[in-house]
């Protein structure tokens, strides 16, 4: 419906539909005046996005921002399409990617709205750990909690609910490698060098200040970066010259039961869990020869 201008003195009798539009606009204006947006409130970056996937997107699905829907013509960029972005469910959920949350259902090949920076609910949050504070897009439109990710979890529903809901702040900034604690449960020496491969169980402090292992998590692989340059001879990462060790003494691995501070995982893929790093100087142990 078109709202037409009326000249001064011209008879005017608005239709009900026209009057209702004015009334709705007036109510919205009054609401803005009585409930103004606080000064300094964060902006929402809303984009027009095109679903390039083969399935439809539901409202509040998490998607990967693939890039602008630019048509290259004779190697020239079609700049009038820079504001339209292609999105899809991530092809590789573990690969770093820019995130958006769609704000309406979008059929394959169709265009809709999505938030690329700001605060939004998500349709579902899969919680890998209650200690996670960030999230990434999953393989089916859900968000997955993680140590790293382009969204910060502001609120999540109670663990008793079958489907967890959440409100997240999309920042696109990925957190630095997360810090966790791990308890060494085994080690294996790397050939003849003073390096070891470590098996570590992930642990967390309980309310009594005791480290408890998470029974739902498998042990992980870890390396000690102090040992990174170690070899079979010469000065090692702990500053000890292996060639000068007295008979009966040797450099030893970090002991079983030790709790170390971990960062990672590094090198994780969809099928491989990756590995963690820690930094602890190795001790020298042995028995004096008679």
C-alpha positions in Angstrom: 0.0 0.0 0.0 1.3 3.5 -0.9 0.8 6.4 1.5 0.1 9.5 -0.6 0.8 13.1 0.3 -2.2 15.4 0.9 -2.2 19.1 -0.2 -3.3 21.9 2.2 -7.1 22.3 2.0 -7.7 19.0 0.2 -10.4 16.8 1.7 -8.8 13.8 3.4 -10.4 10.7 4.7 -7.8 8.0 5.5 -8.5 4.4 5.1 -8.4 2.2 8.2 -5.3 0.4 6.9 -3.5 3.8 6.4 -4.5 5.0 9.8 -3.3 1.8 11.4 0.1 2.3 9.9 0.4 5.8 11.3 -0.8 4.5 14.7 1.8 1.7 14.7 4.5 4.2 13.7 3.4 6.6 16.5 3.5 3.8 19.1 7.0 2.7 18.0 8.1 6.4 18.3 6.7 6.7 21.8 8.3 3.4 22.8 11.7 4.7 21.7 11.3 7.9 23.6 10.2 6.2 26.8 12.8 3.4 26.5 15.8 4.9 24.8 18.8 2.7 23.9 21.4 3.4 26.6 24.3 5.5 25.4 27.2 3.3 24.5 25.1 0.3 23.9 26.8 -2.2 21.6 25.9 -2.3 17.9 24.5 -5.3 16.1 26.1 -6.0 12.7 23.3 -7.4 10.6 24.2 -8.7 7.2 22.2 -9.9 4.2 23.4 -13.5 3.6 22.7 -16.1 1.0 22.4 -19.7 1.9 24.8 -21.6 -0.4 24.2 -24.9 1.3 22.0 -27.7 0.1 19.6 -27.6 3.1 17.5 -24.9 4.7 18.7 -22.9 7.7 16.5 -22.5 10.7 16.2 -19.3 12.8 19.3 -18.9 15.1 21.3 -21.5 13.3 25.1 -21.0 13.5 26.8 -20.8 10.1 30.2 -20.1 8.6 30.7 -16.8 6.8 32.2 -17.9 3.5 32.7 -14.5 1.9 31.0 -11.8 -0.1 28.8 -12.9 -2.9 31.0 -11.2 -5.5 30.6 -12.0 -9.2 34.0 -11.6 -11.0 33.5 -10.0 -14.4 36.7 -9.6 -16.5 38.7 -9.7 -13.2 36.7 -6.7 -11.9 34.9 -6.9 -8.6 31.1 -6.3 -8.6 31.2 -3.9 -5.7 27.5 -3.5 -5.4 27.4 -7.1 -4.0 30.0 -6.6 -1.3 27.3 -6.3 1.4 25.8 -9.7 0.5 27.7 -12.6 2.1 27.5 -16.3 1.3 27.0 -18.6 4.4 26.8 -22.4 4.9 26.9 -25.0 7.6 30.7 -25.5 8.1 32.3 -28.1 5.9 34.9 -28.7 8.6 33.5 -27.6 12.0 37.0 -27.8 13.6 38.7 -25.5 11.1 38.9 -21.8 12.2 36.1 -19.8 10.5 34.1 -16.6 10.8 30.7 -17.1 12.5 27.2 -15.7 11.9 23.9 -16.6 13.4 20.9 -16.4 11.0 17.9 -14.4 12.3 15.3 -16.1 10.1 14.7 -19.3 8.2 16.6 -19.2 4.9 16.0 -21.8 2.1 18.9 -23.0 -0.1 19.9 -20.3 -2.5 17.7 -17.7 -0.8 18.7 -14.5 1.1 18.0 -13.6 4.7 19.5 -11.7 7.7 22.3 -12.8 10.0 24.2 -11.3 12.9 27.9 -11.3 12.3 28.9 -9.1 15.3 26.8 -8.6 18.3 24.6 -10.6 20.7 22.2 -13.3 19.6 20.5 -16.4 20.9 21.5 -19.7 19.4 19.1 -22.6 18.5 21.2 -25.1 20.4 24.4 -25.2 22.4 26.3 -28.5 22.6 28.3 -28.2 25.9 31.5 -30.2 25.7 32.6 -28.9 29.1 30.8 -26.7 31.6 34.1 -24.7 32.0 34.1 -23.6 28.3 33.4 -19.9 27.9 33.6 -19.8 24.0 31.8 -21.5 21.2 32.2 -22.3 17.5 29.7 -23.4 14.8 28.9 -27.2 14.7 28.1 -29.6 11.9 24.3 -29.2 12.0 23.6 -25.5 12.8 24.3 -25.8 16.5 27.0 -24.0 18.5 29.6 -26.2 20.2 31.3 -25.0 23.4 35.1 -24.9 23.1 38.3 -23.5 24.5 38.6 -21.3 21.4 36.0 -19.9 19.1 34.6 -16.7 17.6 31.7 -16.4 20.1 31.7 -15.8 23.8 29.0 -17.6 25.9 27.1 -15.0 27.9 24.5 -17.4 29.3 23.5 -21.0 28.9 20.5 -23.0 30.1 20.7 -25.6 32.9 22.3 -28.9 32.2 19.1 -30.8 33.1 17.5 -29.6 29.8 17.7 -32.0 26.9 18.4 -29.1 24.5 20.7 -26.5 25.9 20.0 -22.9 24.9 22.4 -20.0 25.0 23.0 -16.4 24.4 26.4 -15.5 22.8 28.3 -12.5 21.9 29.9 -12.9 18.4 33.2 -11.1 18.4 35.0 -13.0 15.6 38.2 -12.8 17.8 39.5 -16.3 18.6 40.8 -16.8 22.2 44.4 -17.6 22.7 45.3 -21.2 23.3 43.3 -22.2 26.3 45.0 -23.3 29.6 44.0 -26.5 31.3 45.5 -28.8 33.9 46.6 -32.3 33.3 47.9 -35.2 35.4 50.7 -37.3 33.9 49.8 -40.9 33.8 52.6 -42.4 31.6 55.6 -41.4 29.5 57.6 -43.1 26.8 61.1 -42.1 25.8 61.8 -40.9 22.2 64.5 -43.3 21.1 67.8 -42.4 22.7 67.1 -38.7 23.1 66.2 -37.0 26.4 62.7 -36.4 25.1 59.5 -38.1 26.1 55.9 -38.6 24.9 53.4 -38.1 27.7 50.0 -39.5 28.4 48.0 -37.0 30.4 44.5 -37.1 31.9 42.6 -33.8 32.0 41.8 -32.7 35.6 40.0 -29.8 37.2 40.0 -28.4 40.7 37.0 -29.3 42.8 35.6 -27.1 45.6 38.0 -28.8 48.1 41.0 -27.7 46.1 41.7 -31.3 44.9 42.4 -32.1 41.2 39.8 -34.5 39.9 39.9 -36.2 36.5 36.9 -35.8 34.1 35.6 -39.3 33.6 34.0 -38.3 30.3 37.3 -37.3 28.7 39.9 -39.6 27.3 43.6 -39.1 28.1 45.5 -36.8 25.7 49.0 -36.7 24.2 51.3 -34.0 25.5 54.9 -32.8 24.9 57.2 -30.9 27.2 58.5 -27.8 25.4 61.5 -27.7 27.7 62.6 -31.0 26.0 62.0 -29.7 22.4 65.7 -29.2 21.6 66.9 -32.2 23.6 69.1 -34.8 22.0 71.3 -37.7 23.2 74.3 -35.5 24.0 75.3 -32.0 24.9 73.4 -29.4 26.9 69.7 -30.1 27.3 66.7 -27.9 27.8 67.0 -28.0 31.6 70.6 -26.6 31.3 72.3 -29.9 32.2 75.2 -31.1 29.9 74.3 -34.8 29.4 77.9 -35.6 28.6 79.0 -34.4 32.1 76.6 -36.5 34.1 78.3 -38.7 36.8 78.0 -42.4 36.2 74.7 -43.7 37.5 72.8 -40.4 36.9 70.5 -39.5 34.1 67.9 -36.9 33.1 64.4 -38.2 34.0 60.9 -37.5 32.6 58.3 -35.5 34.5 57.0 -38.0 37.0 53.7 -39.9 36.9 51.2 -38.1 39.1 52.6 -34.6 38.5 49.9 -32.0 37.6 51.1 -29.7 34.8 49.6 -26.6 33.1 48.6 -27.4 29.5 47.8 -25.3 26.5 46.1 -26.6 23.4 45.0 -28.7 21.7 47.2 -28.1 18.7 46.8 -29.9 15.3 43.2 -31.0 16.1 41.1 -32.2 13.1 37.6 -33.7 12.8 39.1 -37.2 13.4 42.3 -36.4 15.4 42.1 -34.8 18.9 45.5 -33.1 18.5 48.1 -32.7 21.3 48.8 -30.4 24.3 52.0 -28.7 25.5 53.4 -28.0 28.9 56.7 -26.5 30.2 58.5 -28.1 33.2 62.2 -28.5 33.6 63.4 -32.1 33.9 65.3 -33.2 37.0 68.4 -35.4 37.2 68.2 -38.5 39.3 70.5 -41.4 40.1 72.5 -43.3 42.7 76.1 -42.4 43.5 78.6 -45.1 42.6 80.6 -46.6 45.5 
